[in-house]
Every structure is written in structure tokens, then in C-alpha cells.
């Protein structure tokens, strides 16, 4: 869980990872892909969403060293 003040990029990454995790939960439990249900007719946009979620996960891992996010308030 993120504590304290975070930079905007880390906050966006945080929420995209949460949304991605919920989507994977729906896929695992119900075989229903929310991203595909919303953007299925626009395959490049669906791919972009998956790429952004993946990049967000990398940012979350690298965010442990983000000077703005680890700064004591």
C-alpha cells in the first residue's frame, strides 16, 4: 500500500495496476474480460490498455526508488 505523498505518475500507475488486477480477477473467476467487453471492437485500443497496465506494473516496481514517492513528508 502506498503511504505518504506520491508523484502523479506513481498514482496513475497505482490505479492502472489495481484496474488490471481486478480485470484479471474477473477473467479468472468468470472468464469475462472487462477490457475486451469495453474496447473489443477497437483492438488497438485494447492492446494499448494492456500495454499501459504492464508499464504501470514496471513503474510500481521501480517506484520504490522514486525520490518523490519515498520522500518523507
N, C-alpha and C positions, 0 to 999 in steps of 0.2 A: 504494500500500500504506500502511496506517495504521501509524504509528510512535508509540511512547510510550503514555502513558495517555490513554484516551478515555472520554467520558461514556457512560452506559448507552444513551441514545437513539442516539448515533452507532454504537455497537456493534450494536444491533438493526438499525439501518438498513443497516449494512455487510453483515450476514448475509442480510437480505432481498434486497438488491441482488445478492449472489452467487447466491442461490437462483433469483432471477428471471432472471439471466443464463444459468444452467445450463438453466432451463426453455426459454428462447428458443433455446438451442443445440440442445436436443432437438427443438423444433418445426422448426428449420431443417434439421437433418440427417435426421431420421427421420419428420417430420410427426406427431410424437407429443407431446401436451401433457400433462405430468405433473400440473399443477394440475387440468385438466379430468378426468383419469383418477381423481384422488383425490376431488375435490369436485364432479364433473359433475352429480350428481343434486340438488345444492343450489346453484342458480345464484347466489343472493345471496351465498353464502359464497365462491364462485369469484370473483365481482366484487369482494368485499371484499379478497381476497388480491391481486388485480391493483392495486387502489387503494393498498393498503399498500406494495406494491413500488414504485409510482410516487411516492408520498410519500417513501419511503426514498431514492429517487434524488435528489429535491429536497433532502432533508436532507444527503445526501452532498455535493452541490454547495455548499450553504450551510454545511456543516460546516467548510469551510476557514476560516471566520471564527468558529467556536465557541471561545469563550475557554477552556473546559475542555479541548478537544481540542488546541488549539495551545499550551497552557501547557507550558513547559519543565520537565522532571522533574529 
